[in-house]
């Protein structure tokens, strides 16, 4: 005999849910769709023997599973890619460390970067994406002729989920396509055999058997001395919860339809025997049949006959049918998704507008501008400093570079506006010469100093040259400032066209910046015209 549903403490317990397709679904079936077990997303590419006999350290979380989270949550993917793009997508520059830096060293750095198998910015984007996904990254370092301690020749990205660190922290193993390769820590004093990981005396292996070096960097956690954890870790529950929400909507609504009525039966009733073919009891089949008749004939009367349990006389049975508000259920799903989305974005510490989500504040103002400074200062710049330090403290010294530093650009368009406006004002106030201005901002736009034109080293006040120490021909002074502004405009336009991380809001600000530059150019034209007579007079006196 089927179990009875008893009315305990006058609490109504749903027995059936009837959908808009007249499907009768037991309440526990509906509840089953609302909860789900976590599903295995991947398998560790390293075996137990690798961790035991190979003495490798197992990560806190399976890196492959963490990497696959990118594929199952839109906001997590967008946040990771946006941060990687913001770290490396604005290009790089060289900053002089001395008054007269060596141009030969600068050309050497530029040739080194041009000689990479893959663009340096693209390599950094991939490594940063790894760190956002699994909490650490690895960069392969290859030296010229595969020497032990010679100049660095190539910088390559290695997928982080394929790498494991040895318990000594001085070498690493990569497993991919059923093969294993070993690497040594950058600048480790011993050689490491590429095939087996066996250590040898430094510079004792040839280039065929020597493993390359690895630069290893982690997102620190006190739980491990070897691996880091990604920022998304505390929000994994939000990601899995959103998956359950999605799967529930798809599975239940596809299988049964939209819940329309809840049927509660209390008392001593007999649900009847189950039909071996359908798995439904006689009571369920009766209710399903009655609801189908009501759907076909609206406003008709529905009569249900509920049999009492055998052996019980005069048992009280109560039936309650309540319509369900699907709007409230759908609204709660939407709110749940927003909560999950906000938790993911908060874990990444990224402003929503960077991912194309625009929200207004309490005073109806856009919060994007207010959060930009915090985002770049606390999120992007610390990540860029990691790569700046790797280049300046590890890579460039092997090339003999002492006069220059390499830096990733972390300026937004608003910073470009400020830089250009500051340069224009300094030139107009005779504080900075055109060549000094080019040295200050030229790297952003590919503009180089003009060494063979003395007019580029003059100071100008209100568009007039105030330096009188040298004779300057009129042909050289005319148009100097306009030429500088033209180069800046061309460089900015080229910068806009090459940018791969633009939004419509950014495009508008770029257009405004170019318009401001052109406006300033017209002012410089007017100042130049006013300065020409005085330049002629000064030159005539000197003649």
VEXMIDREN-447443 format. One line per 8 residues: number of its first residue (from 0); for each residue x, y, z of C-alpha. Coordinates in Angstrom, 1 decimal. Example, Ala and Ser with C-alpha at 12.3 -4.5 7.8 and 13.67 -1.06 7.14 Angstrom:
0 = 12.3/-4.5/7.8; 13.7/-1.1/7.1
***
This chain:
0 = 0.0/0.0/0.0; 1.2/3.4/-0.8; 2.2/5.7/2.0; -0.4/8.2/3.2; 0.0/11.9/3.4; -0.9/13.1/6.9; -2.0/16.6/7.9; 0.4/17.3/10.8
8 = -0.1/20.4/13.0; -2.5/21.7/10.3; 0.5/22.3/8.0; -0.3/21.9/4.3; 2.2/19.7/2.5; 2.1/19.8/-1.3; 1.4/16.4/-2.8; 1.2/17.2/-6.5
16 = 2.1/20.1/-8.8; 0.0/20.4/-12.0; 1.7/22.2/-14.9; 0.2/24.2/-17.7; 0.4/21.0/-19.8; -1.9/19.2/-17.4; 1.1/17.1/-16.3; 0.8/16.0/-12.6
24 = 4.2/16.0/-11.0; 4.9/14.9/-7.5; 6.2/17.6/-5.2; 9.4/15.7/-4.5; 10.1/15.6/-8.2; 9.9/19.3/-8.4; 12.2/19.6/-5.4; 14.7/17.3/-7.1
32 = 15.2/19.7/-9.9; 15.9/22.5/-7.5; 18.9/20.8/-5.9; 21.8/19.2/-7.8; 25.0/17.5/-7.2; 28.3/19.0/-8.3; 29.5/17.4/-11.5; 33.1/16.5/-12.3
40 = 34.5/18.9/-14.8; 37.8/17.4/-15.5; 40.5/14.9/-14.4; 44.0/15.7/-13.0; 46.5/15.2/-15.8; 49.0/14.0/-13.2; 48.8/10.5/-11.6; 49.2/9.7/-8.0
48 = 52.7/8.3/-8.7; 53.7/11.7/-10.0; 52.9/13.3/-6.6; 54.4/10.4/-4.6; 57.4/9.0/-6.4; 57.9/12.1/-8.5; 57.8/14.3/-5.4; 55.5/16.9/-7.1
56 = 53.2/19.1/-5.0; 49.5/18.8/-5.5; 47.6/22.1/-6.0; 44.9/23.1/-3.5; 42.3/22.9/-6.3; 42.5/20.9/-9.5; 43.8/23.5/-12.0; 41.9/21.9/-14.9
64 = 38.6/22.2/-13.1; 39.3/25.8/-12.2; 40.3/26.5/-15.9; 37.0/25.1/-17.1; 35.0/27.5/-14.9; 35.8/30.0/-17.7; 33.5/28.0/-20.0; 30.5/27.8/-17.8
72 = 30.0/31.3/-16.4; 29.6/34.4/-18.6; 30.6/37.0/-16.0; 33.7/35.0/-14.8; 34.9/34.7/-18.4; 34.4/38.4/-19.2; 36.1/39.5/-15.9; 39.1/37.3/-16.5
80 = 39.6/38.4/-20.1; 39.0/42.0/-19.3; 41.6/42.1/-16.6; 44.1/40.3/-18.8; 43.4/42.8/-21.6; 43.7/45.8/-19.3; 47.0/44.5/-18.0; 48.7/44.1/-21.4
88 = 46.4/45.6/-24.0; 47.6/49.2/-23.7; 51.1/48.4/-25.0; 54.5/49.2/-23.3; 57.1/51.9/-23.2; 60.8/52.3/-22.3; 61.7/54.7/-19.5; 65.3/56.1/-19.4
96 = 67.2/55.6/-16.1; 70.0/58.1/-16.8; 70.3/61.6/-18.3; 71.8/60.4/-21.6; 70.6/56.8/-22.1; 72.3/54.6/-24.6; 70.3/54.4/-27.9; 72.1/51.2/-28.7
104 = 70.6/49.6/-25.6; 67.2/50.9/-26.5; 67.4/49.3/-30.0; 68.6/46.1/-28.4; 65.5/45.9/-26.3; 63.2/46.7/-29.2; 64.9/44.0/-31.4; 64.6/41.5/-28.5
112 = 60.8/42.2/-28.3; 60.3/42.1/-32.0; 62.2/38.8/-32.2; 59.6/36.9/-30.0; 57.8/34.1/-31.7; 54.6/35.5/-30.3; 53.8/39.2/-29.5; 55.0/40.0/-26.0
120 = 51.6/41.6/-25.2; 49.8/38.4/-26.3; 52.1/36.3/-24.2; 51.4/38.4/-21.1; 47.6/38.3/-21.8; 47.7/34.5/-21.8; 49.8/34.3/-18.6; 47.6/36.8/-16.8
128 = 44.5/34.8/-17.9; 46.1/31.7/-16.4; 46.7/33.5/-13.1; 43.1/34.7/-13.0; 41.8/31.2/-13.6; 44.1/28.9/-11.5; 46.0/31.3/-9.2; 49.5/31.1/-10.8
136 = 51.3/31.4/-14.1; 54.5/30.0/-15.6; 56.6/31.6/-18.3; 59.2/29.6/-20.2; 62.6/31.3/-20.6; 64.9/30.2/-23.4; 68.5/31.5/-23.7; 70.6/32.0/-26.9
144 = 71.9/28.7/-28.2; 70.2/27.1/-25.2; 73.2/28.2/-23.0; 73.1/27.8/-19.2; 73.3/31.5/-18.3; 73.6/33.4/-21.6; 71.3/36.2/-22.8; 67.6/35.5/-22.8
152 = 66.3/34.9/-26.4; 62.6/33.9/-26.1; 59.8/34.3/-23.6; 56.9/31.8/-24.1; 53.6/31.1/-22.3; 53.0/27.7/-20.8; 49.4/26.7/-19.9; 49.4/26.8/-16.1
160 = 47.1/23.8/-15.6; 49.7/21.6/-17.3; 52.5/22.6/-14.8; 53.3/21.2/-11.3; 56.1/22.2/-9.0; 58.6/19.9/-7.3; 58.5/19.9/-3.5; 62.0/21.5/-3.4
168 = 60.6/24.4/-5.4; 63.6/24.4/-7.9; 62.1/22.6/-10.8; 58.8/22.0/-12.6; 57.1/19.2/-14.6; 54.8/19.7/-17.5; 52.4/17.0/-18.5; 50.7/17.3/-21.9
176 = 49.7/14.8/-24.7; 50.9/11.9/-22.5; 54.4/13.4/-22.4; 56.3/15.0/-19.6; 59.0/17.7/-19.7; 61.0/19.1/-16.9; 62.2/22.7/-16.4; 64.4/24.5/-13.8
184 = 63.6/27.6/-11.8; 65.0/30.7/-13.5; 68.6/31.3/-12.4; 68.7/28.0/-10.5; 72.4/27.1/-10.1; 72.0/23.5/-11.3; 71.0/21.9/-14.6; 67.8/19.8/-14.9
192 = 67.5/17.0/-17.4; 64.5/17.7/-19.6; 63.3/14.1/-19.9; 63.7/12.9/-16.3; 64.0/16.0/-14.1; 67.4/14.7/-12.7; 69.6/17.5/-11.5; 73.2/17.9/-12.7
200 = 76.0/20.3/-12.0; 75.4/23.7/-13.6; 76.3/24.1/-17.3; 77.1/20.3/-17.5; 74.3/19.4/-20.0; 74.1/20.1/-23.7; 71.2/21.9/-25.4; 69.5/18.7/-26.4
208 = 69.1/17.4/-22.9; 68.9/20.6/-20.8; 65.5/21.8/-19.6; 64.6/25.4/-20.1; 63.9/27.8/-17.2; 60.6/28.9/-15.7; 59.5/32.1/-14.2; 56.9/31.1/-11.6
216 = 54.4/33.5/-10.0; 51.4/32.9/-7.7; 48.4/34.7/-6.3; 49.5/34.2/-2.7; 47.5/32.2/-0.2; 48.7/31.3/3.3; 47.5/27.7/2.7; 50.3/26.9/0.3
224 = 54.0/27.7/-0.2; 53.9/26.5/-3.8; 50.6/27.5/-5.5; 48.2/30.4/-5.3; 44.5/30.6/-5.6; 42.5/32.7/-8.0; 40.3/35.6/-6.9; 37.2/33.7/-8.0
232 = 37.7/30.9/-5.3; 35.2/32.3/-2.7; 32.6/32.8/-5.5; 32.7/29.2/-6.8; 29.4/28.6/-5.0; 27.8/31.5/-6.9; 28.9/29.9/-10.2; 27.6/26.5/-9.3
240 = 24.4/28.0/-7.9; 23.9/29.8/-11.2; 24.4/26.5/-13.1; 21.7/24.9/-10.9; 19.3/27.7/-11.7; 20.0/27.4/-15.4; 19.7/23.6/-15.4; 16.5/23.7/-13.4
248 = 14.8/26.1/-15.8; 15.9/24.1/-18.8; 15.2/20.6/-17.4; 12.0/21.1/-15.5; 10.2/23.4/-17.9; 11.2/21.3/-20.9; 10.1/18.1/-19.3; 6.9/19.2/-17.6
256 = 6.0/22.8/-18.5; 5.4/25.7/-16.2; 4.0/24.9/-12.7; 0.4/26.2/-12.7; -1.4/24.6/-9.7; -0.4/23.0/-6.4; -2.6/20.1/-5.1; -2.4/19.3/-1.4
264 = -4.2/16.3/0.0; -4.4/15.8/3.7; -5.9/13.0/5.7; -6.3/9.2/5.5; -6.3/8.5/1.7; -5.2/5.7/-0.5; -3.2/6.9/-3.5; -3.7/3.5/-5.2
272 = -1.3/1.1/-6.9; 1.2/2.2/-9.4; 0.8/1.5/-13.1; 4.0/-0.5/-14.1; 4.1/1.2/-17.5; 3.7/4.9/-16.5; 4.8/4.7/-12.8; 1.8/6.8/-11.8
280 = -0.8/5.8/-9.2; -4.6/5.7/-9.9; -5.0/8.9/-7.9; -2.4/10.7/-10.0; -4.0/9.5/-13.3; -7.4/10.7/-12.1; -6.1/14.2/-11.2; -4.2/14.4/-14.5
288 = -7.3/13.4/-16.4; -9.5/16.0/-14.6; -7.1/18.9/-15.2; -6.9/18.1/-18.9; -10.7/18.3/-19.1; -10.7/21.6/-17.3; -8.0/23.0/-19.7; -10.1/21.9/-22.6
296 = -13.3/23.3/-21.1; -12.6/26.4/-19.1; -15.1/27.4/-16.4; -16.2/23.8/-16.0; -16.5/22.0/-12.7; -13.8/19.6/-11.6; -14.8/16.7/-9.2; -12.2/14.6/-7.6
304 = -12.9/11.3/-5.8; -10.3/10.5/-3.2; -10.5/6.9/-1.8; -9.9/6.5/1.9; -7.3/4.1/3.3; -8.4/0.5/3.7; -9.6/-0.4/7.1; -10.2/3.2/8.2
312 = -13.8/4.2/8.5; -15.0/7.8/8.5; -11.5/9.2/7.9; -11.4/12.9/7.1; -9.8/13.9/3.7; -9.2/17.4/2.6; -8.1/18.5/-0.9; -6.7/22.0/-1.6
320 = -5.9/23.3/-5.1; -3.9/26.6/-5.3; -2.8/28.4/-8.5; 0.9/29.2/-8.6; 2.3/32.5/-9.6; 5.0/31.8/-12.1; 5.8/35.5/-12.3; 7.1/35.4/-8.7
328 = 9.1/32.3/-9.4; 10.7/33.8/-12.5; 11.4/37.0/-10.7; 13.1/35.1/-7.9; 15.2/33.4/-10.5; 16.2/36.7/-12.0; 17.1/38.1/-8.6; 19.1/35.0/-7.8
336 = 21.0/35.4/-11.0; 21.8/39.0/-10.3; 23.0/38.1/-6.8; 25.3/35.4/-8.3; 26.6/37.9/-11.0; 27.4/40.5/-8.4; 29.3/38.0/-6.2; 31.4/37.0/-9.2
344 = 32.1/40.6/-10.1; 32.9/41.5/-6.5; 35.4/38.6/-6.3; 37.2/39.9/-9.3; 37.2/43.5/-7.9; 36.2/44.8/-11.4; 33.8/47.6/-12.1; 30.6/46.3/-13.9
352 = 31.0/48.9/-16.6; 34.3/47.2/-17.7; 32.2/44.2/-18.7; 29.5/46.1/-20.4; 27.2/46.3/-17.4; 26.0/49.8/-16.8; 24.3/50.7/-13.5; 23.3/54.0/-12.0
360 = 24.0/55.1/-8.5; 21.7/56.4/-5.9; 21.7/59.9/-7.5; 21.2/58.4/-11.0; 24.8/59.0/-11.9; 27.1/56.5/-13.7; 29.6/54.9/-11.2; 32.0/54.0/-14.0
368 = 34.2/57.2/-13.7; 34.4/57.0/-9.9; 35.5/53.4/-9.9; 38.1/53.7/-12.7; 40.8/55.2/-10.5; 40.4/52.6/-7.8; 40.3/49.8/-10.3; 43.5/50.8/-12.0
376 = 45.3/51.6/-8.8; 44.4/48.5/-6.8; 43.8/45.9/-9.4; 45.6/46.6/-12.7; 48.8/48.4/-11.6; 49.9/45.7/-9.1; 49.5/43.1/-11.7; 51.5/45.1/-14.2
384 = 54.3/45.6/-11.7; 54.8/41.8/-11.6; 55.6/41.8/-15.3; 57.6/45.0/-15.1; 59.8/43.4/-12.3; 60.2/40.2/-14.3; 61.5/42.2/-17.3; 63.7/44.7/-15.5
392 = 65.1/42.4/-12.8; 65.4/39.1/-14.6; 65.3/39.4/-18.4; 66.9/42.7/-19.4; 70.0/42.3/-17.2; 70.9/39.2/-19.2; 71.0/41.5/-22.3; 73.3/44.0/-20.6
400 = 70.6/46.7/-20.3; 71.4/49.3/-17.7; 70.0/52.6/-19.0; 66.4/51.7/-19.6; 63.4/50.2/-17.9; 60.5/48.5/-19.6; 57.0/49.3/-18.4; 53.5/48.2/-19.4
408 = 51.1/51.1/-20.1; 48.2/51.3/-17.7; 46.6/54.5/-18.8; 43.0/54.9/-19.7; 41.9/57.5/-22.2; 41.3/60.0/-19.4; 44.9/59.6/-18.4; 45.9/60.3/-22.0
416 = 43.8/63.5/-22.0; 45.6/64.6/-18.8; 49.1/63.8/-20.2; 48.6/65.7/-23.5; 46.9/68.6/-21.7; 49.8/68.8/-19.3; 52.4/68.8/-22.1; 50.6/71.5/-24.1
424 = 50.4/73.8/-21.1; 54.1/73.2/-20.2; 55.2/74.0/-23.7; 53.0/77.1/-23.8; 54.4/78.4/-20.5; 58.1/77.9/-21.7; 58.7/75.2/-19.1; 59.2/72.4/-21.6
432 = 60.7/72.3/-25.1; 59.1/70.2/-27.9; 61.8/67.6/-27.7; 61.3/67.3/-23.9; 57.6/66.9/-24.5; 58.3/64.1/-27.0; 60.6/62.4/-24.5; 57.8/62.6/-22.0
440 = 54.9/61.3/-24.0; 56.3/60.2/-27.3; 56.6/56.5/-26.5; 52.8/56.3/-26.2; 52.4/57.3/-29.8; 55.6/56.2/-31.5; 56.9/59.8/-31.8; 60.7/60.2/-31.6
448 = 62.9/63.3/-30.7; 64.1/65.5/-33.6; 67.8/65.8/-33.0; 68.8/67.7/-36.1; 66.4/70.7/-35.7; 67.6/73.2/-33.1; 64.1/74.8/-33.0; 62.8/71.6/-31.2
456 = 65.0/72.5/-28.2; 63.7/76.0/-27.8; 61.3/77.3/-25.1; 58.1/79.1/-26.3; 56.0/81.5/-24.4; 52.5/82.2/-25.9; 53.8/80.7/-29.2; 57.0/82.8/-29.3
464 = 60.5/81.6/-29.0; 62.2/83.2/-25.9; 65.7/81.5/-26.3; 68.2/84.0/-27.8; 71.4/82.1/-27.4; 71.6/80.8/-30.9; 70.8/82.0/-34.4; 67.7/80.2/-35.6
472 = 66.8/80.5/-39.3; 63.2/81.4/-40.0; 62.7/78.3/-42.1; 63.5/76.1/-39.2; 61.4/77.8/-36.5; 58.2/78.1/-38.7; 55.8/75.2/-38.2; 57.8/73.4/-35.4
480 = 55.0/73.4/-32.9; 52.4/72.6/-35.5; 54.5/69.6/-36.7; 54.7/68.3/-33.1; 50.9/68.6/-32.6; 50.4/66.9/-36.0; 52.5/63.9/-34.9; 50.7/63.7/-31.6
488 = 47.3/63.7/-33.4; 48.5/61.0/-35.8; 49.9/58.9/-33.0; 46.7/59.1/-31.0; 44.5/58.2/-34.0; 46.8/55.2/-34.6; 46.6/54.3/-30.9; 42.8/54.3/-31.2
496 = 42.8/52.1/-34.3; 45.1/49.5/-32.7; 43.3/49.3/-29.4; 41.5/46.0/-28.9; 39.7/46.9/-25.7; 37.5/49.7/-26.7; 33.9/50.4/-25.7; 31.5/52.9/-27.2
504 = 32.1/55.2/-24.1; 35.9/55.0/-24.8; 35.4/55.8/-28.5; 33.5/59.0/-27.6; 36.3/60.0/-25.3; 39.0/59.3/-27.9; 37.1/61.4/-30.4; 37.0/64.3/-27.8
512 = 40.7/64.0/-27.2; 41.5/64.2/-30.9; 39.2/67.2/-31.2; 40.9/69.0/-28.3; 44.3/68.4/-29.9; 43.1/69.8/-33.2; 41.7/72.9/-31.3; 45.1/73.4/-29.6
520 = 46.8/73.1/-33.0; 44.8/76.0/-34.3; 45.9/78.0/-31.2; 49.5/77.1/-31.9; 49.1/78.3/-35.5; 47.9/81.7/-34.3; 50.8/81.9/-31.8; 53.3/80.9/-34.5
528 = 52.0/83.7/-36.8; 52.5/86.2/-34.0; 56.0/84.9/-33.3; 57.4/85.1/-36.9; 57.9/88.9/-37.0; 59.8/88.8/-33.7; 61.9/85.9/-34.8; 62.8/87.8/-38.0
536 = 63.8/90.8/-35.9; 66.0/88.7/-33.6; 67.7/86.9/-36.4; 68.3/90.2/-38.3; 70.0/91.7/-35.2; 72.2/88.7/-34.9; 73.2/88.8/-38.5
***
